[in-house]
Amino acid sequence: MRTNVQPADAGDYSVVVTNAGGLAASDPATLTVNVPPVISAQPQSQTVSVGSNVLFSVTATGTEPLGYQWRFNTADIAGATGSTYTLNNAQTTNAGTTRW
């Protein structure tokens, strides 16, 4: 058993069994190590004029594929599922907290 597995431990593992009669080699067993997502660059707060377009972006690392869901206050924004989100024609009703 491997304990405290890390990304460097990923790969193919096999075994060779021997005795006086010879040897037998196993097929490889692949170990994949999933790395949880980490946000390395947070979205930045912005102040704009009414009617402006606003671009929010985030940088994240972890095992691919990464999934994104932008939120306005606590509600998901339909279709906003990429590492960037553009709000076109910002209005006063758009003021609040956008969350990933």
C-alpha positions in Angstrom: 0.0 0.0 0.0 1.2 3.5 -0.9 0.4 6.1 1.7 0.3 9.9 1.2 0.2 9.6 -2.6 1.4 12.6 -4.5 1.2 13.5 -8.2 4.8 12.3 -8.7 3.5 8.8 -7.7 1.3 8.6 -10.7 2.3 6.0 -13.3 2.3 2.3 -14.1 3.0 -0.3 -11.4 3.8 -3.9 -12.0 5.3 -6.9 -10.2 7.6 -9.7 -11.0 7.1 -12.9 -9.0 10.0 -15.5 -9.0 10.7 -18.9 -7.6 13.0 -21.8 -8.5 10.7 -22.6 -11.6 11.1 -19.1 -13.2 9.2 -15.9 -13.1 5.9 -14.3 -14.0 5.4 -10.6 -14.7 2.1 -8.9 -14.1 0.3 -6.5 -16.4 0.8 -2.9 -15.4 -1.7 -1.2 -13.1 -2.1 2.5 -13.6 -2.3 4.9 -10.7 -3.9 8.2 -11.4 -3.6 10.9 -8.7 -6.4 13.5 -8.8 -5.3 16.9 -7.6 -8.1 19.1 -6.0 -8.7 22.4 -7.7 -6.8 25.5 -6.3 -7.5 29.1 -7.3 -4.1 30.6 -8.0 -5.4 34.0 -9.3 -8.7 35.3 -7.8 -11.2 37.4 -9.7 -10.7 41.1 -9.1 -13.4 43.5 -7.8 -14.2 46.2 -10.4 -16.0 49.5 -10.5 -17.4 50.6 -13.9 -19.8 53.1 -15.4 -23.3 52.1 -16.4 -23.3 50.5 -19.9 -19.7 49.3 -19.6 -18.6 45.7 -20.3 -16.9 43.9 -17.5 -14.5 40.9 -17.8 -14.0 38.7 -14.7 -11.3 36.0 -14.8 -9.9 33.3 -12.6 -6.9 31.1 -12.8 -7.1 27.6 -11.3 -5.0 24.5 -11.2 -5.8 20.9 -10.5 -6.5 17.7 -12.3 -8.1 18.4 -15.7 -10.8 18.9 -16.7 -11.7 21.8 -14.4 -15.3 22.9 -14.2 -16.3 26.5 -13.6 -19.6 28.1 -12.6 -19.8 31.9 -12.1 -22.4 33.2 -9.7 -24.0 36.5 -9.1 -24.5 36.9 -5.3 -25.3 33.2 -4.6 -27.2 32.3 -7.8 -25.6 30.5 -10.7 -25.3 32.6 -13.9 -26.7 30.5 -16.8 -24.1 29.6 -19.3 -21.2 31.2 -17.4 -19.0 28.1 -17.2 -15.6 29.1 -18.3 -12.5 30.6 -16.7 -13.8 34.0 -17.7 -17.1 35.7 -17.5 -18.1 38.9 -19.5 -20.9 41.0 -18.3 -22.1 43.2 -21.2 -23.8 46.5 -20.6 -23.5 46.6 -16.8 -26.4 48.2 -15.0 -26.9 49.3 -11.3 -28.9 46.0 -10.8 -25.6 44.1 -11.6 -23.9 45.5 -8.5 -23.2 42.8 -5.9 -20.8 40.0 -5.4 -20.0 37.7 -8.4 -18.7 34.3 -7.2 -17.1 31.4 -9.0 
